[in-house]
Amino acid sequence: MNYLEQIKHQAEQTFGNKEKADAWLNQPKKLSVTERLWSLHARLKDTYWSGMSLSE
């Protein structure tokens, strides 16, 4: 899997569907591949932690 495929795959996992992922990916941003991967990583981490409660 190349970087672009990896970004698309992670975006679909992060946003839950292809349409939202495509909308995010097609935003007029001037980010490198690495910056996009880190951005997705941060979103995934935030999504994971926001679903956790202190009692878990």
Secondary structure, DSSP 4 states (H G I P E B T S, - for coil): --HHHHHHHHHHHHHSSHHHHHHHHTS-----HHHHHHHHHHHHHHHHHHT--TT-
